[in-house]
């Protein structure tokens, strides 16, 4: 899917300002460290910028809570499965979050 230049520039700025939870999760996901899957961080996907995206499994990981129903519906129609992780849980129990993520991806 082709992205516009404004969205790509916005994603680049966001990548430079990761929250502590996003940074911790990215450290675990990057370079195919998690289950050999490639994740992209703060990736433009259609009209949205998602926190983490795995194209191989069509999975979107969202770190911060407030689910936007329109966003979730669009991502679902696009064929993505949206998983939400709590930032506090990531910072206090990253191995548990990764285990939960592995179980969800195994489904």
C-alpha atoms as one frame of an Amber mdcrd trajectory, in Angstrom:
protein
   0.000   0.000   0.000   1.430   3.345  -1.027   1.739   6.013   1.661   1.795
   9.761   1.273   4.880  11.795   2.120   3.249  13.658   5.017   2.339  10.418
   6.757   5.814   8.988   6.211   7.422  12.144   7.630   5.122  12.022  10.667
   6.053   8.379  11.298   9.751   9.280  11.162   9.258  11.971  13.810   7.308
   9.573  16.016  10.079   6.956  15.739  12.514   9.450  17.240  10.262   9.992
  20.266   9.353   6.502  21.467   7.797   6.134  24.886   9.715   3.953  27.387
   7.218   1.117  26.840   7.504   1.332  23.054  11.294   1.398  23.316  11.353
  -1.712  25.565   8.987  -3.604  23.267  10.915  -2.538  20.153  14.140  -3.838
  21.697  12.489  -7.248  22.022  10.882  -7.263  18.554  13.504  -5.718  16.280
  15.819  -7.677  13.987  13.520 -10.721  13.998  14.358 -11.352  17.667  10.823
 -12.458  18.462   9.790 -15.752  16.864  11.822 -14.860  13.777   9.102 -12.399
  12.719   9.818  -9.038  11.145   8.091  -6.127  12.872   7.990  -2.514  11.731
   7.585   0.230  14.326   5.365   3.254  13.916   4.514   2.168  10.432   2.082
   3.956   8.115  -0.750   1.579   7.306  -3.532   3.035   5.209  -4.745   6.255
   6.834  -3.150   5.356  10.184   0.246   5.031  11.790   0.335   1.856  13.871
   2.716   1.244  16.776   4.061  -2.093  15.497   3.141  -4.114  12.432   4.035
  -7.647  11.369   3.111  -8.105   7.708   3.903 -11.844   7.766   1.093 -12.452
  10.269  -1.025  -9.350   9.504  -0.818  -8.332  13.146  -0.864  -4.823  14.546
   0.399  -4.244  18.089  -0.933  -1.163  19.831   0.800  -0.073  23.023  -1.503
   2.627  24.301  -5.012   1.931  25.413  -7.735   4.127  23.954  -9.095   1.989
  21.153 -10.470   4.022  18.268 -13.429   2.053  16.871 -12.999   3.490  13.363
  -9.307   2.657  13.359  -9.900  -0.892  14.642 -12.671  -1.445  12.094 -10.489
  -0.220   9.231  -7.555  -2.389  10.301  -9.851  -5.407  10.608 -11.326  -4.775
   7.139  -7.754  -4.454   5.847  -7.209  -7.979   7.208  -5.176  -7.147  10.311
  -5.552  -8.573  13.746  -5.150  -5.861  16.396  -3.550  -6.774  19.725  -3.284
  -4.260  22.557  -0.570  -4.229  25.192  -0.645  -2.092  28.316   2.433   0.150
  28.662   2.665  -0.530  32.408   2.654  -4.290  31.772   5.386  -3.928  29.150
   7.611  -2.002  31.567   7.019  -4.274  34.565   6.593  -7.673  32.901   8.031
  -7.728  29.389   8.604 -11.522  29.374   4.948 -12.033  30.315   3.812  -9.691
  27.541   5.968 -11.527  25.026   4.562 -14.866  26.212   1.028 -13.507  25.783
   1.951 -12.245  22.335   3.433 -15.641  21.374   0.227 -17.369  22.494  -1.909
 -14.943  20.472   0.233 -15.422  17.369  -0.001 -19.204  17.737  -3.794 -19.041
  17.350
